[in-house]
Amino acid sequence: MTHTLLDQPPAGWFPLDVMKASDGRKWDWCVLMVDVHPDELKHCHCRTAFLYVHPDDYKPDGARTAQEAWVRVPGKHRNKDAAWDALHKIISKPGH
């Protein structure tokens, strides 16, 4: 399964988790983002994001499929917390 990395987070989407983009470069990070509020994921079909919902709570109703995107976190960050901070600065700007 291949994933496409976007350079900009989609406006209005929600971050679920930040993780290293690859094994090769230790300072490159990406974020999994979804187009529904994380509390509503339990009602949506998901490709990857369902892993962030407790199995007892995951009951998709079939009416909604959550859109997912992997987004690069720009810059070099030594740890996950620094990458989260950089992401929050980006999505807190107007238009996101």
N, CA, C and O atoms as a CHARMM CRD file, in Angstrom:
* protein
*
  384
    1    1 MET  N      0.85000  -1.16400   0.00000 PROA 1      0.00000
    2    1 MET  CA     0.00000   0.00000   0.00000 PROA 1      0.00000
    3    1 MET  C      0.90000   1.23200   0.00000 PROA 1      0.00000
    4    1 MET  O      1.76400   1.36600   0.86700 PROA 1      0.00000
    5    2 THR  N      0.70900   2.12500  -0.95500 PROA 2      0.00000
    6    2 THR  CA     1.49700   3.34000  -0.99600 PROA 2      0.00000
    7    2 THR  C      0.64800   4.51800  -0.54200 PROA 2      0.00000
    8    2 THR  O     -0.57300   4.52600  -0.69700 PROA 2      0.00000
    9    3 HSD  N      1.31400   5.49300   0.01200 PROA 3      0.00000
   10    3 HSD  CA     0.64200   6.69100   0.48000 PROA 3      0.00000
   11    3 HSD  C      1.28300   7.89300  -0.19300 PROA 3      0.00000
   12    3 HSD  O      2.49600   7.92600  -0.40100 PROA 3      0.00000
   13    4 THR  N      0.47700   8.86400  -0.52700 PROA 4      0.00000
   14    4 THR  CA     0.97300  10.10400  -1.08300 PROA 4      0.00000
   15    4 THR  C      1.09700  11.12100   0.03100 PROA 4      0.00000
   16    4 THR  O      0.18200  11.28300   0.83700 PROA 4      0.00000
   17    5 LEU  N      2.22700  11.80700   0.07800 PROA 5      0.00000
   18    5 LEU  CA     2.43700  12.85000   1.07300 PROA 5      0.00000
   19    5 LEU  C      2.09900  14.20200   0.46100 PROA 5      0.00000
   20    5 LEU  O      2.59900  14.54600  -0.60900 PROA 5      0.00000
   21    6 LEU  N      1.25700  14.96200   1.13400 PROA 6      0.00000
   22    6 LEU  CA     0.93800  16.31600   0.70800 PROA 6      0.00000
   23    6 LEU  C      1.91600  17.28100   1.35500 PROA 6      0.00000
   24    6 LEU  O      2.47900  16.98500   2.40900 PROA 6      0.00000
   25    7 ASP  N      2.12200  18.43800   0.72800 PROA 7      0.00000
   26    7 ASP  CA     3.01700  19.44200   1.28600 PROA 7      0.00000
   27    7 ASP  C      2.31100  20.41700   2.21400 PROA 7      0.00000
   28    7 ASP  O      2.95500  21.04100   3.05700 PROA 7      0.00000
   29    8 GLN  N      0.99500  20.55700   2.07200 PROA 8      0.00000
   30    8 GLN  CA     0.20900  21.47000   2.89700 PROA 8      0.00000
   31    8 GLN  C     -0.95800  20.72600   3.51900 PROA 8      0.00000
   32    8 GLN  O     -1.57300  19.89100   2.85500 PROA 8      0.00000
   33    9 PRO  N     -1.27900  21.00600   4.77500 PROA 9      0.00000
   34    9 PRO  CA    -2.45900  20.36000   5.36700 PROA 9      0.00000
   35    9 PRO  C     -3.73400  20.93000   4.75500 PROA 9      0.00000
   36    9 PRO  O     -3.83700  22.14100   4.55900 PROA 9      0.00000
   37   10 PRO  N     -4.70500  20.07200   4.45100 PROA 10     0.00000
   38   10 PRO  CA    -5.98100  20.55900   3.93300 PROA 10     0.00000
   39   10 PRO  C     -6.69200  21.41600   4.97900 PROA 10     0.00000
   40   10 PRO  O     -6.70300  21.07700   6.16300 PROA 10     0.00000
   41   11 ALA  N     -7.27700  22.50900   4.54600 PROA 11     0.00000
   42   11 ALA  CA    -7.97100  23.42500   5.46200 PROA 11     0.00000
   43   11 ALA  C     -9.14900  22.71800   6.12700 PROA 11     0.00000
   44   11 ALA  O     -9.93100  22.04100   5.45900 PROA 11     0.00000
   45   12 GLY  N     -9.27100  22.87600   7.43100 PROA 12     0.00000
   46   12 GLY  CA   -10.38700  22.32000   8.17900 PROA 12     0.00000
   47   12 GLY  C    -10.24200  20.86500   8.57900 PROA 12     0.00000
   48   12 GLY  O    -11.15200  20.31100   9.19400 PROA 12     0.00000
   49   13 TRP  N     -9.13300  20.23300   8.25400 PROA 13     0.00000
   50   13 TRP  CA    -8.92200  18.83500   8.61400 PROA 13     0.00000
   51   13 TRP  C     -8.28500  18.74500   9.99800 PROA 13     0.00000
   52   13 TRP  O     -7.76000  19.73100  10.51500 PROA 13     0.00000
   53   14 PHE  N     -8.33600  17.55400  10.59000 PROA 14     0.00000
   54   14 PHE  CA    -7.88700  17.33600  11.95900 PROA 14     0.00000
   55   14 PHE  C     -6.67600  16.39600  11.98300 PROA 14     0.00000
   56   14 PHE  O     -6.68700  15.35700  11.32200 PROA 14     0.00000
   57   15 PRO  N     -5.63400  16.75500  12.74000 PROA 15     0.00000
   58   15 PRO  CA    -4.48500  15.85700  12.86600 PROA 15     0.00000
   59   15 PRO  C     -4.77800  14.73000  13.85300 PROA 15     0.00000
   60   15 PRO  O     -5.37900  14.95100  14.90500 PROA 15     0.00000
   61   16 LEU  N     -4.34700  13.52900  13.50300 PROA 16     0.00000
   62   16 LEU  CA    -4.50300  12.38400  14.40700 PROA 16     0.00000
   63   16 LEU  C     -3.19100  12.00900  15.07500 PROA 16     0.00000
   64   16 LEU  O     -3.14600  11.77700  16.28300 PROA 16     0.00000
   65   17 ASP  N     -2.12400  11.95100  14.28600 PROA 17     0.00000
   66   17 ASP  CA    -0.84800  11.50700  14.85600 PROA 17     0.00000
   67   17 ASP  C      0.29400  12.00700  13.98600 PROA 17     0.00000
   68   17 ASP  O      0.16700  12.11600  12.76700 PROA 17     0.00000
   69   18 VAL  N      1.39800  12.30300  14.63000 PROA 18     0.00000
   70   18 VAL  CA     2.63500  12.67700  13.95500 PROA 18     0.00000
   71   18 VAL  C      3.58600  11.49900  14.06900 PROA 18     0.00000
   72   18 VAL  O      3.69600  10.88200  15.12900 PROA 18     0.00000
   73   19 MET  N      4.27700  11.18500  12.96900 PROA 19     0.00000
   74   19 MET  CA     5.22200  10.07200  12.98100 PROA 19     0.00000
   75   19 MET  C      6.36800  10.35500  12.02700 PROA 19     0.00000
   76   19 MET  O      6.27100  11.23400  11.17100 PROA 19     0.00000
   77   20 LYS  N      7.43300   9.62300  12.17500 PROA 20     0.00000
   78   20 LYS  CA     8.57500   9.80300  11.27700 PROA 20     0.00000
   79   20 LYS  C      8.16200   9.45700   9.85900 PROA 20     0.00000
   80   20 LYS  O      7.43300   8.49500   9.61800 PROA 20     0.00000
   81   21 ALA  N      8.64900  10.27000   8.92300 PROA 21     0.00000
   82   21 ALA  CA     8.26800  10.08600   7.52700 PROA 21     0.00000
   83   21 ALA  C      8.93100   8.85800   6.91600 PROA 21     0.00000
   84   21 ALA  O      8.35500   8.22800   6.02900 PROA 21     0.00000
   85   22 SER  N     10.12500   8.50900   7.37000 PROA 22     0.00000
   86   22 SER  CA    10.81500   7.33000   6.85300 PROA 22     0.00000
   87   22 SER  C     11.91700   6.93500   7.81800 PROA 22     0.00000
   88   22 SER  O     12.21700   7.65400   8.77100 PROA 22     0.00000
   89   23 ASP  N     12.51000   5.79200   7.55900 PROA 23     0.00000
   90   23 ASP  CA    13.60100   5.33200   8.40700 PROA 23     0.00000
   91   23 ASP  C     14.91000   6.04000   8.08000 PROA 23     0.00000
   92   23 ASP  O     15.80200   6.11700   8.92400 PROA 23     0.00000
   93   24 GLY  N     15.02800   6.55300   6.86900 PROA 24     0.00000
   94   24 GLY  CA    16.28900   7.11000   6.41000 PROA 24     0.00000
   95   24 GLY  C     16.67700   8.43400   7.03900 PROA 24     0.00000
   96   24 GLY  O     17.83800   8.61600   7.40500 PROA 24     0.00000
   97   25 ARG  N     15.74100   9.36300   7.17500 PROA 25     0.00000
   98   25 ARG  CA    16.07500  10.69600   7.66600 PROA 25     0.00000
   99   25 ARG  C     15.37200  10.92000   8.99400 PROA 25     0.00000
  100   25 ARG  O     14.14300  10.94200   9.05700 PROA 25     0.00000
  101   26 LYS  N     16.14400  11.08300  10.04600 PROA 26     0.00000
  102   26 LYS  CA    15.57300  11.09300  11.38700 PROA 26     0.00000
  103   26 LYS  C     14.80300  12.36300  11.74300 PROA 26     0.00000
  104   26 LYS  O     14.06700  12.36500  12.73000 PROA 26     0.00000
  105   27 TRP  N     14.94900  13.44500  10.97000 PROA 27     0.00000
  106   27 TRP  CA    14.29100  14.69900  11.33600 PROA 27     0.00000
  107   27 TRP  C     13.08100  15.00200  10.46700 PROA 27     0.00000
  108   27 TRP  O     12.48500  16.06900  10.61600 PROA 27     0.00000
  109   28 ASP  N     12.69700  14.11200   9.57200 PROA 28     0.00000
  110   28 ASP  CA    11.54600  14.33400   8.69900 PROA 28     0.00000
  111   28 ASP  C     10.31500  13.68100   9.31000 PROA 28     0.00000
  112   28 ASP  O     10.34200  12.50700   9.68000 PROA 28     0.00000
  113   29 TRP  N      9.24000  14.45000   9.41200 PROA 29     0.00000
  114   29 TRP  CA     8.01700  13.99000  10.06500 PROA 29     0.00000
  115   29 TRP  C      6.81600  14.19500   9.14800 PROA 29     0.00000
  116   29 TRP  O      6.82300  15.07200   8.28400 PROA 29     0.00000
  117   30 CYS  N      5.78500  13.37500   9.34600 PROA 30     0.00000
  118   30 CYS  CA     4.52300  13.54000   8.63400 PROA 30     0.00000
  119   30 CYS  C      3.38200  13.37000   9.63900 PROA 30     0.00000
  120   30 CYS  O      3.57300  12.86300  10.74400 PROA 30     0.00000
  121   31 VAL  N      2.20900  13.80300   9.22900 PROA 31     0.00000
  122   31 VAL  CA     1.03800  13.74400  10.10000 PROA 31     0.00000
  123   31 VAL  C     -0.10400  13.07500   9.34000 PROA 31     0.00000
  124   31 VAL  O     -0.29500  13.33500   8.15200 PROA 31     0.00000
  125   32 LEU  N     -0.85700  12.22200  10.01500 PROA 32     0.00000
  126   32 LEU  CA    -2.07800  11.64500   9.46600 PROA 32     0.00000
  127   32 LEU  C     -3.22000  12.59100   9.81600 PROA 32     0.00000
  128   32 LEU  O     -3.46300  12.87900  10.98800 PROA 32     0.00000
  129   33 MET  N     -3.92200  13.07500   8.78100 PROA 33     0.00000
  130   33 MET  CA    -5.03400  14.01000   8.99200 PROA 33     0.00000
  131   33 MET  C     -6.31200  13.42700   8.40100 PROA 33     0.00000
  132   33 MET  O     -6.27700  12.68500   7.42000 PROA 33     0.00000
  133   34 VAL  N     -7.44200  13.77900   9.01600 PROA 34     0.00000
  134   34 VAL  CA    -8.75700  13.31200   8.55300 PROA 34     0.00000
  135   34 VAL  C     -9.70300  14.50200   8.42200 PROA 34     0.00000
  136   34 VAL  O     -9.50100  15.55100   9.03300 PROA 34     0.00000
  137   35 ASP  N    -10.73900  14.31000   7.61000 PROA 35     0.00000
  138   35 ASP  CA   -11.68900  15.40500   7.36100 PROA 35     0.00000
  139   35 ASP  C    -12.88500  15.40200   8.30400 PROA 35     0.00000
  140   35 ASP  O    -13.80800  16.19700   8.12500 PROA 35     0.00000
  141   36 VAL  N    -12.88800  14.53100   9.29500 PROA 36     0.00000
  142   36 VAL  CA   -13.95600  14.51900  10.29900 PROA 36     0.00000
  143   36 VAL  C    -13.31700  14.68400  11.67600 PROA 36     0.00000
  144   36 VAL  O    -12.14900  14.34800  11.87200 PROA 36     0.00000
  145   37 HSD  N    -14.07900  15.19500  12.61000 PROA 37     0.00000
  146   37 HSD  CA   -13.56700  15.34500  13.97300 PROA 37     0.00000
  147   37 HSD  C    -13.19100  13.96100  14.50200 PROA 37     0.00000
  148   37 HSD  O    -13.91800  12.99600  14.26700 PROA 37     0.00000
  149   38 PRO  N    -12.06700  13.85000  15.21000 PROA 38     0.00000
  150   38 PRO  CA   -11.63600  12.54200  15.71400 PROA 38     0.00000
  151   38 PRO  C    -12.69200  11.80100  16.53900 PROA 38     0.00000
  152   38 PRO  O    -12.71500  10.57100  16.54200 PROA 38     0.00000
  153   39 ASP  N    -13.56300  12.53200  17.23500 PROA 39     0.00000
  154   39 ASP  CA   -14.61900  11.87200  18.01000 PROA 39     0.00000
  155   39 ASP  C    -15.65100  11.19400  17.11800 PROA 39     0.00000
  156   39 ASP  O    -16.36600  10.30100  17.57200 PROA 39     0.00000
  157   40 GLU  N    -15.73700  11.60200  15.86500 PROA 40     0.00000
  158   40 GLU  CA   -16.71600  11.03600  14.94000 PROA 40     0.00000
  159   40 GLU  C    -16.16100   9.89200  14.10300 PROA 40     0.00000
  160   40 GLU  O    -16.90500   9.27600  13.34000 PROA 40     0.00000
  161   41 LEU  N    -14.88000   9.59700  14.22800 PROA 41     0.00000
  162   41 LEU  CA   -14.27700   8.51200  13.44300 PROA 41     0.00000
  163   41 LEU  C    -14.94100   7.16600  13.69900 PROA 41     0.00000
  164   41 LEU  O    -14.97600   6.30800  12.81700 PROA 41     0.00000
  165   42 LYS  N    -15.46200   6.98500  14.89200 PROA 42     0.00000
  166   42 LYS  CA   -16.07900   5.70000  15.23200 PROA 42     0.00000
  167   42 LYS  C    -17.30600   5.40400  14.37600 PROA 42     0.00000
  168   42 LYS  O    -17.75600   4.25900  14.31600 PROA 42     0.00000
  169   43 HSD  N    -17.85200   6.42200  13.71400 PROA 43     0.00000
  170   43 HSD  CA   -19.02900   6.24300  12.86600 PROA 43     0.00000
  171   43 HSD  C    -18.68800   6.18100  11.37900 PROA 43     0.00000
  172   43 HSD  O    -19.58500   6.02000  10.55200 PROA 43     0.00000
  173   44 CYS  N    -17.40300   6.30700  11.02200 PROA 44     0.00000
  174   44 CYS  CA   -16.97900   6.39800   9.62600 PROA 44     0.00000
  175   44 CYS  C    -16.14800   5.19500   9.20300 PROA 44     0.00000
  176   44 CYS  O    -15.40700   4.62100  10.00200 PROA 44     0.00000
  177   45 HSD  N    -16.28400   4.82600   7.93400 PROA 45     0.00000
  178   45 HSD  CA   -15.34300   3.86500   7.37000 PROA 45     0.00000
  179   45 HSD  C    -14.02800   4.59300   7.18700 PROA 45     0.00000
  180   45 HSD  O    -14.00500   5.74700   6.76000 PROA 45     0.00000
  181   46 CYS  N    -12.92600   3.92000   7.51000 PROA 46     0.00000
  182   46 CYS  CA   -11.60000   4.53800   7.43000 PROA 46     0.00000
  183   46 CYS  C    -10.61500   3.53200   6.85200 PROA 46     0.00000
  184   46 CYS  O    -10.76200   2.32200   7.02100 PROA 46     0.00000
  185   47 ARG  N     -9.61200   4.06000   6.16900 PROA 47     0.00000
  186   47 ARG  CA    -8.56100   3.21000   5.62000 PROA 47     0.00000
  187   47 ARG  C     -7.50300   2.90900   6.68700 PROA 47     0.00000
  188   47 ARG  O     -7.09000   1.76100   6.85200 PROA 47     0.00000
  189   48 THR  N     -7.07500   3.93200   7.39600 PROA 48     0.00000
  190   48 THR  CA    -6.05100   3.78800   8.43000 PROA 48     0.00000
  191   48 THR  C     -6.51100   4.34600   9.76300 PROA 48     0.00000
  192   48 THR  O     -6.15500   3.81200  10.81400 PROA 48     0.00000
  193   49 ALA  N     -7.29100   5.40500   9.73600 PROA 49     0.00000
  194   49 ALA  CA    -7.64500   6.14600  10.94300 PROA 49     0.00000
  195   49 ALA  C     -8.43800   5.32100  11.95900 PROA 49     0.00000
  196   49 ALA  O     -8.46800   5.67500  13.13800 PROA 49     0.00000
  197   50 PHE  N     -9.07500   4.24000  11.53400 PROA 50     0.00000
  198   50 PHE  CA    -9.83500   3.41100  12.48800 PROA 50     0.00000
  199   50 PHE  C     -8.92100   2.85300  13.57400 PROA 50     0.00000
  200   50 PHE  O     -9.39200   2.46900  14.64500 PROA 50     0.00000
  201   51 LEU  N     -7.61400   2.80600  13.30600 PROA 51     0.00000
  202   51 LEU  CA    -6.66900   2.31000  14.30200 PROA 51     0.00000
  203   51 LEU  C     -6.57700   3.22600  15.52500 PROA 51     0.00000
  204   51 LEU  O     -6.02500   2.84200  16.55600 PROA 51     0.00000
  205   52 TYR  N     -7.11900   4.43200  15.40100 PROA 52     0.00000
  206   52 TYR  CA    -7.10100   5.40000  16.50200 PROA 52     0.00000
  207   52 TYR  C     -8.42300   5.40900  17.27000 PROA 52     0.00000
  208   52 TYR  O     -8.66200   6.29200  18.09400 PROA 52     0.00000
  209   53 VAL  N     -9.27500   4.42900  16.99600 PROA 53     0.00000
  210   53 VAL  CA   -10.56700   4.29900  17.68100 PROA 53     0.00000
  211   53 VAL  C    -10.54700   2.98300  18.45700 PROA 53     0.00000
  212   53 VAL  O    -10.07300   1.96800  17.94700 PROA 53     0.00000
  213   54 HSD  N    -11.05200   2.99900  19.66400 PROA 54     0.00000
  214   54 HSD  CA   -11.11800   1.76700  20.45200 PROA 54     0.00000
  215   54 HSD  C    -11.99000   0.75100  19.70100 PROA 54     0.00000
  216   54 HSD  O    -13.05500   1.10900  19.19800 PROA 54     0.00000
  217   55 PRO  N    -11.55400  -0.50200  19.62200 PROA 55     0.00000
  218   55 PRO  CA   -12.31000  -1.51700  18.87000 PROA 55     0.00000
  219   55 PRO  C    -13.77000  -1.67100  19.31600 PROA 55     0.00000
  220   55 PRO  O    -14.64100  -1.94700  18.49100 PROA 55     0.00000
  221   56 ASP  N    -14.03800  -1.49600  20.60100 PROA 56     0.00000
  222   56 ASP  CA   -15.41800  -1.62200  21.07300 PROA 56     0.00000
  223   56 ASP  C    -16.29600  -0.46600  20.60600 PROA 56     0.00000
  224   56 ASP  O    -17.51700  -0.60500  20.52500 PROA 56     0.00000
  225   57 ASP  N    -15.68000   0.67200  20.29800 PROA 57     0.00000
  226   57 ASP  CA   -16.43200   1.86000  19.88000 PROA 57     0.00000
  227   57 ASP  C    -16.57500   1.99200  18.37600 PROA 57     0.00000
  228   57 ASP  O    -17.43500   2.73500  17.90300 PROA 57     0.00000
  229   58 TYR  N    -15.74400   1.27900  17.60900 PROA 58     0.00000
  230   58 TYR  CA   -15.75100   1.43500  16.15000 PROA 58     0.00000
  231   58 TYR  C    -16.94500   0.70100  15.54300 PROA 58     0.00000
  232   58 TYR  O    -16.96000  -0.52500  15.43400 PROA 58     0.00000
  233   59 LYS  N    -17.94100   1.49200  15.15400 PROA 59     0.00000
  234   59 LYS  CA   -19.15900   0.94900  14.55500 PROA 59     0.00000
  235   59 LYS  C    -19.57400   1.84800  13.38800 PROA 59     0.00000
  236   59 LYS  O    -20.49600   2.65300  13.52000 PROA 59     0.00000
  237   60 PRO  N    -18.89400   1.71000  12.24500 PROA 60     0.00000
  238   60 PRO  CA   -19.24400   2.57100  11.11200 PROA 60     0.00000
  239   60 PRO  C    -20.66600   2.29000  10.64500 PROA 60     0.00000
  240   60 PRO  O    -21.08700   1.13800  10.54400 PROA 60     0.00000
  241   61 ASP  N    -21.39500   3.36400  10.36200 PROA 61     0.00000
  242   61 ASP  CA   -22.79100   3.20000   9.96500 PROA 61     0.00000
  243   61 ASP  C    -22.95900   3.04200   8.46000 PROA 61     0.00000
  244   61 ASP  O    -24.07300   2.81300   7.98800 PROA 61     0.00000
  245   62 GLY  N    -21.87100   3.16000   7.69600 PROA 62     0.00000
  246   62 GLY  CA   -21.93900   2.96700   6.25300 PROA 62     0.00000
  247   62 GLY  C    -22.30400   4.21000   5.47700 PROA 62     0.00000
  248   62 GLY  O    -22.21400   4.22100   4.24900 PROA 62     0.00000
  249   63 ALA  N    -22.71400   5.25500   6.16500 PROA 63     0.00000
  250   63 ALA  CA   -23.14000   6.46800   5.48200 PROA 63     0.00000
  251   63 ALA  C    -21.96900   7.41500   5.22400 PROA 63     0.00000
  252   63 ALA  O    -22.08900   8.33200   4.41200 PROA 63     0.00000
  253   64 ARG  N    -20.85800   7.21100   5.89100 PROA 64     0.00000
  254   64 ARG  CA   -19.75200   8.17300   5.78600 PROA 64     0.00000
  255   64 ARG  C    -18.42600   7.45400   5.70400 PROA 64     0.00000
  256   64 ARG  O    -18.17500   6.50300   6.44400 PROA 64     0.00000
  257   65 THR  N    -17.57800   7.91000   4.80100 PROA 65     0.00000
  258   65 THR  CA   -16.20100   7.43800   4.71000 PROA 65     0.00000
  259   65 THR  C    -15.29000   8.61200   4.99600 PROA 65     0.00000
  260   65 THR  O    -15.36800   9.63700   4.32000 PROA 65     0.00000
  261   66 ALA  N    -14.44100   8.47800   5.97500 PROA 66     0.00000
  262   66 ALA  CA   -13.51700   9.54800   6.32800 PROA 66     0.00000
  263   66 ALA  C    -12.42200   9.63300   5.27300 PROA 66     0.00000
  264   66 ALA  O    -11.85300   8.61900   4.86800 PROA 66     0.00000
  265   67 GLN  N    -12.13800  10.84000   4.83800 PROA 67     0.00000
  266   67 GLN  CA   -11.02600  11.07600   3.92200 PROA 67     0.00000
  267   67 GLN  C     -9.77000  11.23400   4.76300 PROA 67     0.00000
  268   67 GLN  O     -9.80500  11.86400   5.82000 PROA 67     0.00000
  269   68 GLU  N     -8.66500  10.67000   4.30500 PROA 68     0.00000
  270   68 GLU  CA    -7.41300  10.71200   5.04100 PROA 68     0.00000
  271   68 GLU  C     -6.31500  11.28100   4.15800 PROA 68     0.00000
  272   68 GLU  O     -6.34100  11.11700   2.93900 PROA 68     0.00000
  273   69 ALA  N     -5.36100  11.94300   4.77200 PROA 69     0.00000
  274   69 ALA  CA    -4.20800  12.46900   4.04000 PROA 69     0.00000
  275   69 ALA  C     -2.97600  12.40700   4.93000 PROA 69     0.00000
  276   69 ALA  O     -3.04800  12.64300   6.13600 PROA 69     0.00000
  277   70 TRP  N     -1.85900  12.09000   4.31800 PROA 70     0.00000
  278   70 TRP  CA    -0.56300  12.14900   4.99000 PROA 70     0.00000
  279   70 TRP  C      0.08700  13.44200   4.54100 PROA 70     0.00000
  280   70 TRP  O      0.20300  13.70600   3.34400 PROA 70     0.00000
  281   71 VAL  N      0.51100  14.24900   5.50400 PROA 71     0.00000
  282   71 VAL  CA     1.03300  15.58100   5.21200 PROA 71     0.00000
  283   71 VAL  C      2.42200  15.72400   5.82500 PROA 71     0.00000
  284   71 VAL  O      2.64100  15.36200   6.98100 PROA 71     0.00000
  285   72 ARG  N      3.36300  16.25700   5.03500 PROA 72     0.00000
  286   72 ARG  CA     4.70800  16.53400   5.55100 PROA 72     0.00000
  287   72 ARG  C      4.64500  17.66600   6.57100 PROA 72     0.00000
  288   72 ARG  O      3.93000  18.64900   6.37700 PROA 72     0.00000
  289   73 VAL  N      5.38100  17.52100   7.63200 PROA 73     0.00000
  290   73 VAL  CA     5.55000  18.61000   8.58500 PROA 73     0.00000
  291   73 VAL  C      6.83900  19.32300   8.15800 PROA 73     0.00000
  292   73 VAL  O      7.92100  18.74300   8.24700 PROA 73     0.00000
  293   74 PRO  N      6.73200  20.57800   7.69400 PROA 74     0.00000
  294   74 PRO  CA     7.92700  21.25000   7.17900 PROA 74     0.00000
  295   74 PRO  C      8.95700  21.51000   8.27200 PROA 74     0.00000
  296   74 PRO  O      8.61700  21.70600   9.43900 PROA 74     0.00000
  297   75 GLY  N     10.20800  21.50600   7.87000 PROA 75     0.00000
  298   75 GLY  CA    11.29700  21.75200   8.79800 PROA 75     0.00000
  299   75 GLY  C     11.90300  20.47300   9.33200 PROA 75     0.00000
  300   75 GLY  O     11.45000  19.37100   9.02100 PROA 75     0.00000
  301   76 LYS  N     12.91900  20.63600  10.12800 PROA 76     0.00000
  302   76 LYS  CA    13.61000  19.51100  10.76400 PROA 76     0.00000
  303   76 LYS  C     13.29900  19.54700  12.25200 PROA 76     0.00000
  304   76 LYS  O     13.48900  20.57200  12.90700 PROA 76     0.00000
  305   77 HSD  N     12.82400  18.43200  12.78000 PROA 77     0.00000
  306   77 HSD  CA    12.40900  18.38100  14.18400 PROA 77     0.00000
  307   77 HSD  C     13.05100  17.16800  14.84400 PROA 77     0.00000
  308   77 HSD  O     13.02000  16.06200  14.30400 PROA 77     0.00000
  309   78 ARG  N     13.62700  17.38700  16.00500 PROA 78     0.00000
  310   78 ARG  CA    14.36700  16.33000  16.69400 PROA 78     0.00000
  311   78 ARG  C     13.46500  15.28200  17.33000 PROA 78     0.00000
  312   78 ARG  O     13.88600  14.14200  17.52900 PROA 78     0.00000
  313   79 ASN  N     12.21300  15.65800  17.65400 PROA 79     0.00000
  314   79 ASN  CA    11.33600  14.68800  18.30500 PROA 79     0.00000
  315   79 ASN  C      9.87800  14.95200  17.91000 PROA 79     0.00000
  316   79 ASN  O      9.55400  15.92700  17.23200 PROA 79     0.00000
  317   80 LYS  N      9.03300  14.05400  18.35800 PROA 80     0.00000
  318   80 LYS  CA     7.61600  14.10900  18.01300 PROA 80     0.00000
  319   80 LYS  C      6.94600  15.37400  18.54600 PROA 80     0.00000
  320   80 LYS  O      6.12100  15.97800  17.86000 PROA 80     0.00000
  321   81 ASP  N      7.30000  15.77500  19.76700 PROA 81     0.00000
  322   81 ASP  CA     6.69900  16.97700  20.35200 PROA 81     0.00000
  323   81 ASP  C      7.02100  18.22400  19.53500 PROA 81     0.00000
  324   81 ASP  O      6.15800  19.07800  19.33000 PROA 81     0.00000
  325   82 ALA  N      8.26000  18.32400  19.07100 PROA 82     0.00000
  326   82 ALA  CA     8.64600  19.47900  18.24900 PROA 82     0.00000
  327   82 ALA  C      7.89100  19.47400  16.92400 PROA 82     0.00000
  328   82 ALA  O      7.50600  20.53300  16.43000 PROA 82     0.00000
  329   83 ALA  N      7.67700  18.30300  16.34900 PROA 83     0.00000
  330   83 ALA  CA     6.91600  18.20300  15.09600 PROA 83     0.00000
  331   83 ALA  C      5.45200  18.59100  15.32900 PROA 83     0.00000
  332   83 ALA  O      4.85900  19.27300  14.49300 PROA 83     0.00000
  333   84 TRP  N      4.86000  18.16500  16.45600 PROA 84     0.00000
  334   84 TRP  CA     3.48300  18.56200  16.79900 PROA 84     0.00000
  335   84 TRP  C      3.37700  20.07400  16.93200 PROA 84     0.00000
  336   84 TRP  O      2.44100  20.68700  16.41900 PROA 84     0.00000
  337   85 ASP  N      4.35100  20.67600  17.62900 PROA 85     0.00000
  338   85 ASP  CA     4.33500  22.12900  17.81000 PROA 85     0.00000
  339   85 ASP  C      4.38400  22.84900  16.46800 PROA 85     0.00000
  340   85 ASP  O      3.65100  23.81500  16.25800 PROA 85     0.00000
  341   86 ALA  N      5.23700  22.39100  15.56000 PROA 86     0.00000
  342   86 ALA  CA     5.33600  22.99800  14.23400 PROA 86     0.00000
  343   86 ALA  C      4.02300  22.83300  13.46600 PROA 86     0.00000
  344   86 ALA  O      3.58100  23.75800  12.78400 PROA 86     0.00000
  345   87 LEU  N      3.41100  21.67200  13.57500 PROA 87     0.00000
  346   87 LEU  CA     2.13200  21.43400  12.89600 PROA 87     0.00000
  347   87 LEU  C      1.05000  22.36900  13.43300 PROA 87     0.00000
  348   87 LEU  O      0.29200  22.94700  12.65500 PROA 87     0.00000
  349   88 HSD  N      0.97400  22.52100  14.73800 PROA 88     0.00000
  350   88 HSD  CA    -0.05300  23.38900  15.32900 PROA 88     0.00000
  351   88 HSD  C      0.13100  24.84700  14.92800 PROA 88     0.00000
  352   88 HSD  O     -0.84700  25.58000  14.78600 PROA 88     0.00000
  353   89 LYS  N      1.37100  25.26900  14.74500 PROA 89     0.00000
  354   89 LYS  CA     1.60200  26.64100  14.26300 PROA 89     0.00000
  355   89 LYS  C      1.06500  26.79900  12.83700 PROA 89     0.00000
  356   89 LYS  O      0.51600  27.84400  12.48700 PROA 89     0.00000
  357   90 ILE  N      1.22400  25.76700  12.02700 PROA 90     0.00000
  358   90 ILE  CA     0.75200  25.82900  10.64100 PROA 90     0.00000
  359   90 ILE  C     -0.77200  25.83700  10.58600 PROA 90     0.00000
  360   90 ILE  O     -1.36000  26.66200   9.88700 PROA 90     0.00000
  361   91 ILE  N     -1.41300  24.93000  11.31400 PROA 91     0.00000
  362   91 ILE  CA    -2.87700  24.82900  11.20000 PROA 91     0.00000
  363   91 ILE  C     -3.60500  25.89600  11.99000 PROA 91     0.00000
  364   91 ILE  O     -4.81500  26.05600  11.83000 PROA 91     0.00000
  365   92 SER  N     -2.89600  26.63700  12.84500 PROA 92     0.00000
  366   92 SER  CA    -3.55100  27.72300  13.58700 PROA 92     0.00000
  367   92 SER  C     -3.59100  29.02000  12.77700 PROA 92     0.00000
  368   92 SER  O     -4.23100  29.98500  13.19200 PROA 92     0.00000
  369   93 LYS  N     -2.91600  29.05200  11.62800 PROA 93     0.00000
  370   93 LYS  CA    -2.95700  30.23200  10.77100 PROA 93     0.00000
  371   93 LYS  C     -4.33200  30.34000  10.11900 PROA 93     0.00000
  372   93 LYS  O     -4.98200  29.32300   9.87200 PROA 93     0.00000
  373   94 PRO  N     -4.77600  31.55000   9.84000 PROA 94     0.00000
  374   94 PRO  CA    -6.06600  31.71300   9.15200 PROA 94     0.00000
  375   94 PRO  C     -6.09300  30.95100   7.82800 PROA 94     0.00000
  376   94 PRO  O     -5.11000  30.93000   7.08800 PROA 94     0.00000
  377   95 GLY  N     -7.22200  30.33500   7.54900 PROA 95     0.00000
  378   95 GLY  CA    -7.37400  29.54700   6.33600 PROA 95     0.00000
  379   95 GLY  C     -7.16000  28.06500   6.54600 PROA 95     0.00000
  380   95 GLY  O     -7.29400  27.28000   5.60800 PROA 95     0.00000
  381   96 HSD  N     -6.82000  27.66100   7.79200 PROA 96     0.00000
  382   96 HSD  CA    -6.63100  26.23600   8.09600 PROA 96     0.00000
  383   96 HSD  C     -7.51500  25.83100   9.23400 PROA 96     0.00000
  384   96 HSD  O     -7.50400  24.66900   9.64100 PROA 96     0.00000
